């Protein structure tokens, strides 16, 4: 998939764990884990907004586009 989710990188930079972030953004740890491990097929803009607020970052800090060869 050409969209890479770098959520784990931002979480490490902000020193926040999965459970703490899940609680802050009101999402289940299981769903956040799916997103964090790049297994998600989609993300709601409202969820992306909540993540950006909680981590004080921009969407581009979390999502990256890579061309497939």
Backbone as XML, in Angstrom:
<?xml version="1.0"?>
<chain id="A" units="angstrom">
  <residue number="1" name="UNK">
    <atom name="N" x="0.851" y="-1.176" z="0.000"/>
    <atom name="CA" x="0.000" y="0.000" z="0.000"/>
    <atom name="C" x="0.897" y="1.239" z="0.000"/>
  </residue>
  <residue number="2" name="UNK">
    <atom name="N" x="0.631" y="2.195" z="-0.874"/>
    <atom name="CA" x="1.508" y="3.357" z="-0.980"/>
    <atom name="C" x="1.380" y="4.384" z="0.157"/>
  </residue>
  <residue number="3" name="UNK">
    <atom name="N" x="0.359" y="4.280" z="1.001"/>
    <atom name="CA" x="0.237" y="5.179" z="2.149"/>
    <atom name="C" x="0.837" y="4.485" z="3.370"/>
  </residue>
  <residue number="4" name="UNK">
    <atom name="N" x="1.837" y="5.110" z="3.956"/>
    <atom name="CA" x="2.515" y="4.572" z="5.132"/>
    <atom name="C" x="2.070" y="5.372" z="6.353"/>
  </residue>
  <residue number="5" name="UNK">
    <atom name="N" x="1.725" y="4.681" z="7.416"/>
    <atom name="CA" x="1.307" y="5.324" z="8.660"/>
    <atom name="C" x="2.499" y="5.321" z="9.611"/>
  </residue>
  <residue number="6" name="UNK">
    <atom name="N" x="2.955" y="6.516" z="9.963"/>
    <atom name="CA" x="4.105" y="6.667" z="10.856"/>
    <atom name="C" x="3.665" y="7.047" z="12.268"/>
  </residue>
  <residue number="7" name="UNK">
    <atom name="N" x="2.538" y="6.534" z="12.683"/>
    <atom name="CA" x="2.001" y="6.858" z="14.001"/>
    <atom name="C" x="2.952" y="6.418" z="15.109"/>
  </residue>
  <residue number="8" name="UNK">
    <atom name="N" x="3.569" y="5.260" z="14.951"/>
    <atom name="CA" x="4.481" y="4.774" z="15.983"/>
    <atom name="C" x="5.672" y="5.718" z="16.186"/>
  </residue>
  <residue number="9" name="UNK">
    <atom name="N" x="6.132" y="6.336" z="15.099"/>
    <atom name="CA" x="7.244" y="7.281" z="15.182"/>
    <atom name="C" x="6.829" y="8.513" z="15.986"/>
  </residue>
  <residue number="10" name="UNK">
    <atom name="N" x="5.644" y="9.058" z="15.679"/>
    <atom name="CA" x="5.171" y="10.253" z="16.400"/>
    <atom name="C" x="4.886" y="9.934" z="17.859"/>
  </residue>
  <residue number="11" name="UNK">
    <atom name="N" x="4.353" y="8.750" z="18.120"/>
    <atom name="CA" x="4.091" y="8.356" z="19.501"/>
    <atom name="C" x="5.399" y="8.262" z="20.287"/>
  </residue>
  <residue number="12" name="UNK">
    <atom name="N" x="6.434" y="7.742" z="19.658"/>
    <atom name="CA" x="7.733" y="7.643" z="20.324"/>
    <atom name="C" x="8.319" y="9.032" z="20.568"/>
  </residue>
  <residue number="13" name="UNK">
    <atom name="N" x="8.201" y="9.924" z="19.585"/>
    <atom name="CA" x="8.709" y="11.284" z="19.749"/>
    <atom name="C" x="8.007" y="12.013" z="20.892"/>
  </residue>
  <residue number="14" name="UNK">
    <atom name="N" x="6.713" y="11.751" z="21.054"/>
    <atom name="CA" x="5.926" y="12.419" z="22.094"/>
    <atom name="C" x="5.911" y="11.633" z="23.403"/>
  </residue>
  <residue number="15" name="UNK">
    <atom name="N" x="6.568" y="10.479" z="23.389"/>
    <atom name="CA" x="6.652" y="9.618" z="24.581"/>
    <atom name="C" x="5.269" y="9.292" z="25.152"/>
  </residue>
  <residue number="16" name="UNK">
    <atom name="N" x="4.411" y="8.793" z="24.271"/>
    <atom name="CA" x="3.058" y="8.410" z="24.671"/>
    <atom name="C" x="2.812" y="6.975" z="24.224"/>
  </residue>
  <residue number="17" name="UNK">
    <atom name="N" x="2.218" y="6.198" z="25.090"/>
    <atom name="CA" x="1.931" y="4.804" z="24.783"/>
    <atom name="C" x="0.586" y="4.625" z="24.100"/>
  </residue>
  <residue number="18" name="UNK">
    <atom name="N" x="0.376" y="3.428" z="23.605"/>
    <atom name="CA" x="-0.848" y="3.094" z="22.886"/>
    <atom name="C" x="-2.092" y="3.282" z="23.752"/>
  </residue>
  <residue number="19" name="UNK">
    <atom name="N" x="-2.042" y="2.763" z="24.961"/>
    <atom name="CA" x="-3.220" y="2.853" z="25.840"/>
    <atom name="C" x="-3.554" y="4.304" z="26.187"/>
  </residue>
  <residue number="20" name="UNK">
    <atom name="N" x="-2.526" y="5.096" z="26.466"/>
    <atom name="CA" x="-2.747" y="6.506" z="26.821"/>
    <atom name="C" x="-3.332" y="7.286" z="25.648"/>
  </residue>
  <residue number="21" name="UNK">
    <atom name="N" x="-2.781" y="7.080" z="24.455"/>
    <atom name="CA" x="-3.292" y="7.780" z="23.274"/>
    <atom name="C" x="-4.711" y="7.329" z="22.958"/>
  </residue>
  <residue number="22" name="UNK">
    <atom name="N" x="-4.961" y="6.040" z="23.044"/>
    <atom name="CA" x="-6.305" y="5.518" z="22.772"/>
    <atom name="C" x="-7.335" y="6.170" z="23.705"/>
  </residue>
  <residue number="23" name="UNK">
    <atom name="N" x="-6.962" y="6.313" z="24.962"/>
    <atom name="CA" x="-7.863" y="6.933" z="25.929"/>
    <atom name="C" x="-8.078" y="8.409" z="25.610"/>
  </residue>
  <residue number="24" name="UNK">
    <atom name="N" x="-7.009" y="9.113" z="25.228"/>
    <atom name="CA" x="-7.106" y="10.542" z="24.916"/>
    <atom name="C" x="-8.012" y="10.812" z="23.724"/>
  </residue>
  <residue number="25" name="UNK">
    <atom name="N" x="-7.969" y="9.940" z="22.726"/>
    <atom name="CA" x="-8.743" y="10.189" z="21.510"/>
    <atom name="C" x="-10.030" y="9.370" z="21.447"/>
  </residue>
  <residue number="26" name="UNK">
    <atom name="N" x="-10.309" y="8.648" z="22.523"/>
    <atom name="CA" x="-11.561" y="7.898" z="22.635"/>
    <atom name="C" x="-11.729" y="6.878" z="21.500"/>
  </residue>
  <residue number="27" name="UNK">
    <atom name="N" x="-10.715" y="6.022" z="21.363"/>
    <atom name="CA" x="-10.749" y="4.942" z="20.379"/>
    <atom name="C" x="-10.266" y="3.685" z="21.098"/>
  </residue>
  <residue number="28" name="UNK">
    <atom name="N" x="-10.697" y="2.536" z="20.648"/>
    <atom name="CA" x="-10.259" y="1.317" z="21.325"/>
    <atom name="C" x="-8.776" y="1.082" z="21.044"/>
  </residue>
  <residue number="29" name="UNK">
    <atom name="N" x="-8.063" y="0.531" z="22.012"/>
    <atom name="CA" x="-6.650" y="0.209" z="21.775"/>
    <atom name="C" x="-6.461" y="-0.722" z="20.575"/>
  </residue>
  <residue number="30" name="UNK">
    <atom name="N" x="-7.397" y="-1.626" z="20.364"/>
    <atom name="CA" x="-7.298" y="-2.548" z="19.229"/>
    <atom name="C" x="-7.351" y="-1.792" z="17.900"/>
  </residue>
  <residue number="31" name="UNK">
    <atom name="N" x="-8.274" y="-0.841" z="17.782"/>
    <atom name="CA" x="-8.381" y="-0.070" z="16.542"/>
    <atom name="C" x="-7.167" y="0.838" z="16.345"/>
  </residue>
  <residue number="32" name="UNK">
    <atom name="N" x="-6.666" y="1.409" z="17.421"/>
    <atom name="CA" x="-5.481" y="2.241" z="17.316"/>
    <atom name="C" x="-4.270" y="1.393" z="16.913"/>
  </residue>
  <residue number="33" name="UNK">
    <atom name="N" x="-4.199" y="0.186" z="17.423"/>
    <atom name="CA" x="-3.117" y="-0.731" z="17.070"/>
    <atom name="C" x="-3.153" y="-1.081" z="15.586"/>
  </residue>
  <residue number="34" name="UNK">
    <atom name="N" x="-4.334" y="-1.302" z="15.056"/>
    <atom name="CA" x="-4.493" y="-1.590" z="13.619"/>
    <atom name="C" x="-3.949" y="-0.429" z="12.801"/>
  </residue>
  <residue number="35" name="UNK">
    <atom name="N" x="-4.271" y="0.781" z="13.207"/>
    <atom name="CA" x="-3.780" y="1.967" z="12.511"/>
    <atom name="C" x="-2.266" y="2.100" z="12.662"/>
  </residue>
  <residue number="36" name="UNK">
    <atom name="N" x="-1.785" y="1.933" z="13.869"/>
    <atom name="CA" x="-0.358" y="2.068" z="14.180"/>
    <atom name="C" x="0.487" y="1.061" z="13.413"/>
  </residue>
  <residue number="37" name="UNK">
    <atom name="N" x="-0.033" y="-0.138" z="13.204"/>
    <atom name="CA" x="0.706" y="-1.204" z="12.523"/>
    <atom name="C" x="0.475" y="-1.230" z="11.015"/>
  </residue>
  <residue number="38" name="UNK">
    <atom name="N" x="-0.092" y="-0.139" z="10.500"/>
    <atom name="CA" x="-0.289" y="0.028" z="9.051"/>
    <atom name="C" x="-1.201" y="-1.040" z="8.456"/>
  </residue>
  <residue number="39" name="UNK">
    <atom name="N" x="-2.177" y="-1.511" z="9.230"/>
    <atom name="CA" x="-3.117" y="-2.528" z="8.760"/>
    <atom name="C" x="-4.479" y="-1.936" z="8.395"/>
  </residue>
  <residue number="40" name="UNK">
    <atom name="N" x="-4.675" y="-0.642" z="8.669"/>
    <atom name="CA" x="-5.969" y="-0.002" z="8.417"/>
    <atom name="C" x="-6.170" y="0.251" z="6.929"/>
  </residue>
  <residue number="41" name="UNK">
    <atom name="N" x="-7.400" y="0.129" z="6.487"/>
    <atom name="CA" x="-7.750" y="0.420" z="5.095"/>
    <atom name="C" x="-8.178" y="1.869" z="4.928"/>
  </residue>
  <residue number="42" name="UNK">
    <atom name="N" x="-8.587" y="2.506" z="6.020"/>
    <atom name="CA" x="-9.078" y="3.890" z="5.964"/>
    <atom name="C" x="-8.956" y="4.511" z="7.352"/>
  </residue>
  <residue number="43" name="UNK">
    <atom name="N" x="-9.043" y="5.840" z="7.384"/>
    <atom name="CA" x="-9.072" y="6.568" z="8.646"/>
    <atom name="C" x="-10.044" y="7.735" z="8.488"/>
  </residue>
  <residue number="44" name="UNK">
    <atom name="N" x="-10.841" y="7.952" z="9.481"/>
    <atom name="CA" x="-11.772" y="9.085" z="9.453"/>
    <atom name="C" x="-10.994" y="10.365" z="9.712"/>
  </residue>
  <residue number="45" name="UNK">
    <atom name="N" x="-11.414" y="11.440" z="9.051"/>
    <atom name="CA" x="-10.767" y="12.726" z="9.289"/>
    <atom name="C" x="-10.902" y="13.145" z="10.745"/>
  </residue>
  <residue number="46" name="UNK">
    <atom name="N" x="-12.015" y="12.813" z="11.372"/>
    <atom name="CA" x="-12.197" y="13.182" z="12.781"/>
    <atom name="C" x="-11.189" y="12.450" z="13.670"/>
  </residue>
  <residue number="47" name="UNK">
    <atom name="N" x="-10.888" y="11.199" z="13.349"/>
    <atom name="CA" x="-9.883" y="10.444" z="14.104"/>
    <atom name="C" x="-8.495" y="11.018" z="13.863"/>
  </residue>
  <residue number="48" name="UNK">
    <atom name="N" x="-8.195" y="11.339" z="12.611"/>
    <atom name="CA" x="-6.911" y="11.948" z="12.279"/>
    <atom name="C" x="-6.751" y="13.286" z="13.001"/>
  </residue>
  <residue number="49" name="UNK">
    <atom name="N" x="-7.808" y="14.059" z="13.036"/>
    <atom name="CA" x="-7.787" y="15.344" z="13.749"/>
    <atom name="C" x="-7.518" y="15.141" z="15.237"/>
  </residue>
  <residue number="50" name="UNK">
    <atom name="N" x="-8.190" y="14.171" z="15.832"/>
    <atom name="CA" x="-7.995" y="13.888" z="17.258"/>
    <atom name="C" x="-6.563" y="13.445" z="17.548"/>
  </residue>
  <residue number="51" name="UNK">
    <atom name="N" x="-6.003" y="12.623" z="16.677"/>
    <atom name="CA" x="-4.621" y="12.175" z="16.843"/>
    <atom name="C" x="-3.670" y="13.360" z="16.746"/>
  </residue>
  <residue number="52" name="UNK">
    <atom name="N" x="-3.884" y="14.216" z="15.759"/>
    <atom name="CA" x="-3.020" y="15.387" z="15.586"/>
    <atom name="C" x="-3.097" y="16.327" z="16.788"/>
  </residue>
  <residue number="53" name="UNK">
    <atom name="N" x="-4.286" y="16.502" z="17.334"/>
    <atom name="CA" x="-4.437" y="17.341" z="18.530"/>
    <atom name="C" x="-3.694" y="16.728" z="19.714"/>
  </residue>
  <residue number="54" name="UNK">
    <atom name="N" x="-3.873" y="15.432" z="19.914"/>
    <atom name="CA" x="-3.266" y="14.750" z="21.055"/>
    <atom name="C" x="-1.748" y="14.710" z="20.961"/>
  </residue>
  <residue number="55" name="UNK">
    <atom name="N" x="-1.215" y="14.586" z="19.742"/>
    <atom name="CA" x="0.229" y="14.487" z="19.554"/>
    <atom name="C" x="0.868" y="15.817" z="19.150"/>
  </residue>
  <residue number="56" name="UNK">
    <atom name="N" x="0.044" y="16.855" z="19.017"/>
    <atom name="CA" x="0.522" y="18.182" z="18.616"/>
    <atom name="C" x="1.386" y="18.074" z="17.355"/>
  </residue>
  <residue number="57" name="UNK">
    <atom name="N" x="0.746" y="17.554" z="16.298"/>
    <atom name="CA" x="1.463" y="17.359" z="15.039"/>
    <atom name="C" x="0.537" y="17.637" z="13.867"/>
  </residue>
  <residue number="58" name="UNK">
    <atom name="N" x="1.059" y="17.507" z="12.677"/>
    <atom name="CA" x="0.312" y="17.686" z="11.443"/>
    <atom name="C" x="0.017" y="16.317" z="10.829"/>
  </residue>
  <residue number="59" name="UNK">
    <atom name="N" x="-1.036" y="16.215" z="9.988"/>
    <atom name="CA" x="-1.325" y="14.933" z="9.330"/>
    <atom name="C" x="-0.122" y="14.376" z="8.562"/>
  </residue>
  <residue number="60" name="UNK">
    <atom name="N" x="0.669" y="15.252" z="7.967"/>
    <atom name="CA" x="1.845" y="14.798" z="7.211"/>
    <atom name="C" x="2.909" y="14.177" z="8.110"/>
  </residue>
  <residue number="61" name="UNK">
    <atom name="N" x="2.851" y="14.446" z="9.411"/>
    <atom name="CA" x="3.781" y="13.809" z="10.345"/>
    <atom name="C" x="3.409" y="12.345" z="10.564"/>
  </residue>
  <residue number="62" name="UNK">
    <atom name="N" x="2.160" y="12.009" z="10.259"/>
    <atom name="CA" x="1.639" y="10.663" z="10.513"/>
    <atom name="C" x="1.501" y="9.853" z="9.226"/>
  </residue>
  <residue number="63" name="UNK">
    <atom name="N" x="1.069" y="10.505" z="8.150"/>
    <atom name="CA" x="0.820" y="9.809" z="6.888"/>
    <atom name="C" x="1.867" y="10.184" z="5.851"/>
  </residue>
  <residue number="64" name="UNK">
    <atom name="N" x="2.324" y="9.176" z="5.125"/>
    <atom name="CA" x="3.357" y="9.384" z="4.104"/>
    <atom name="C" x="2.964" y="8.612" z="2.848"/>
  </residue>
  <residue number="65" name="UNK">
    <atom name="N" x="3.161" y="9.210" z="1.697"/>
    <atom name="CA" x="2.885" y="8.556" z="0.428"/>
    <atom name="C" x="4.190" y="8.055" z="-0.180"/>
  </residue>
  <residue number="66" name="UNK">
    <atom name="N" x="4.206" y="6.783" z="-0.559"/>
    <atom name="CA" x="5.360" y="6.204" z="-1.240"/>
    <atom name="C" x="4.898" y="5.602" z="-2.569"/>
  </residue>
  <residue number="67" name="UNK">
    <atom name="N" x="5.564" y="5.980" z="-3.625"/>
    <atom name="CA" x="5.230" y="5.417" z="-4.935"/>
    <atom name="C" x="5.599" y="3.945" z="-4.956"/>
  </residue>
  <residue number="68" name="UNK">
    <atom name="N" x="4.753" y="3.163" z="-5.596"/>
    <atom name="CA" x="5.051" y="1.742" z="-5.788"/>
    <atom name="C" x="5.814" y="1.592" z="-7.095"/>
  </residue>
  <residue number="69" name="UNK">
    <atom name="N" x="6.822" y="0.774" z="-7.074"/>
    <atom name="CA" x="7.622" y="0.568" z="-8.292"/>
    <atom name="C" x="7.057" y="-0.538" z="-9.123"/>
  </residue>
</chain>
